[in-house]
Amino acid sequence: MTPAPDPSTRAPHPPAPLRVADPVTHVERVEPGPRPEGPYRVADTAHPTGPAKPDTHPVKADPADPAAGDPAANAPAADGPAVRLTMTEAAIPAEGGPARGNPARNAPAGDDPAAGRPDRRATRRAADPATGGPAQGNAARNAPAGDDPAGDAPAGGGPAGGRLSGDGLSGDGLAGGGPGRGATTGTADLAGGDLARRATADPLFRLVAYALEAAHGRPPAAVWSAPYTFHLGSPGLVAAAGWPTAAAAAPRADGMVRLSSLSHPADSCDLPLTLSGPPPAAPAWAARPYAVLRAMARAGYGRGGTDLHVQGSLTAAAGLATAEPADCAVALAVADAHTPPAGGPPDRAHLARLLAEAVPDGDDTLRRAALFARPGTALLLAAEPPPHRYVTFDPAASGARLVLVAVRGEPADRPADLARAVACARRAGALSAWPPGPAAARPGRSVLVLLPEARLAAVRAAVGEDFRGRARPVPRFLNIAVAGAARREE
C-alpha cells in the first residue's frame, strides 16, 4: 500500500490569479500571484462570462483647472496690508473742470454694469439727463422682448441668487390670465408681462411682474427697480446699495387704485383715486404708496387709476431705509406706465420734487441717491446748483469690502450690541464703521463696516465668537456693492 504523500513535502502550486471587481463600476483588475502593476480591465456587462475588455480611456488632468495639484496655487493667501479707501472728487461737466481720479469711473454712467443687464432696446438711445447714460425708458415697449443672456449677474451688484426655471412661472400657472377687470388707457403693453415668463430675468423682477398679474388679472406695463440707499457718515454724502426694491404698474381708466405686496399678502386694497381731501381708509403699508399715486395724478400721471405691486429684496431688519427706494420705484413705474411710448423717459428731477412734496417726512437725500446714483460713486448733495456731484467710492477697486452688520436682539439692547460688534470688528482688522442713517439719527439695527477683503473671515469670526460666548444672537452680515440708480427692468 502506497502511503499518502506528506502535505509538507508537496510541491507548491502557482498562486491563482486574483480578480478584484468594483460591483458598481464593474472595473476588474487581474492580479496573478503577487500584485504587479497590471492593466485595468472593464468587465463586459452585457456578457459577464465573456472576456474582459481593456480600458482605452486613460485618466487625464483637468485642463480647466491648471492649478490642480499645485500646492503653491492652493495655498491660502496671507493677510495683506491694511487698505486705505479714498474718495476722489469727480469732475462736474457743468463746471467744466478737469476730471480727477480714475477717468474710467468719471465717465457718464449708462446701464448699471453691476447689474449685468445692458439696455437692449435699440429704438431709444438718447442720453438720459438724469443719469448721464442711455435712457431706460419705454419707447420700445411694443417690441418683443427676447431672453436676456446677461441675467446671471446679481441685480445692482447684490446677491446672485438662483434663476427660476421657465416652468415655474409659465403662463399656464397665472391666475386671472384673462383680460383685466378694469378698463385700460391703451398705453399698456406686454413688455412687463413678458418679464414674468423670461427664465433669464432676475427672480425678484419676475416675481413682481407675476404677482401683479396674479393679483389683478393684467400684466404690468412697466417694472422699475430702485436701490436701497445709505449715508456715508458725512453730511450730504450718500450712495446706493446693490439691493433693489421693485414696483410693477399697469394703467387703468376707472379711477381706481389697486395696491398689493407679497410682504402684506392679507392687506391688498382697492381704493378710489382722489386728488384732494382726506385719503380713504387703507392698510398702514398702503398709505405711503397711495400718497405717491395722488401726487403723481395731480401732476398728470395716472389720473385714471393704476394697478400697483411693490416688493423689496430686504426687510426692515436689515436696518436700511425701505420707504425711500419704494417711493422712487413707484413713481418711476407709474410715470412710465402712463406715458406714451414716444414720450421719453421719466424726468427724474421732476419726480424728485414731486416726492419731496408728497412725502415730506421722508429722507430726500436717500431718494435722490436712488434716482441719480452711479456705480462705484457716492453723491455729494448741495442746496444750490449743481444739486449733486459725484465722488469716487468703490471699495472693491481698492481691495476692500463694505458689509452691513445687523444685530438681532431686543430693541433696548441694540445700541450696546452694535457698539460691541463694531469693537470686535475693529480689533479683527476693520478700517471704519458708521450708521447707514443720518448722523443725527438714533442708533438703529445695523452699521456699515469697511474692511480689507482679506480680513472679512476674521471679522465675521471675531464678532460671531463674541456674541455666541455671551449667548447673544449672532449679527447678520450683508455684502454691499455700491450700485447705480433706479432703472427700468426690461
Secondary structure, 3 states (H helix, E strand, C coil): CCCCCCHHHCCCCCCCEEEEECCCCCEEEEEECCCCCCCEEECCCCCCCCCCEECCCCCCCCCCCCCCCCHHHHCCCCCCCCCCCCCCECCCCCCCCCCCCCHHHHCCCCCCCCCCCCCCCCCCCCECCCCCCECCCCCCCCCCCCCCCCCCCCHHHCCCCCCCCHHHHCHHHCCCCCCCCCCCCCCCCCHHHHHCCCCCCCHHHHHHHHHHHHHHCCCCCEEEEEEEEEECCCCCEEEEEEEEEEEEEEECCCCEEEEECCCCCCCCEEEECCCCCCCCCCCHHHHHHHHHHHHHHHCCCCCCEEEEEEEECCCHHHCCCCHHHHHHHHHHHHHHHCCCHHHCCCCHHHHHHHHHHHCCCCCHHHHHHHHHCCCCEEEEECCCCCCEEEEECCCHHHCEEEEEEECCCCHHHHHHHHHHHHHHHHHCCCCEEECCCCCCCCCCCEEEEEEEHHHHHHHHHHHHHHHHHCCCCCCEEEECCECCCCEECC
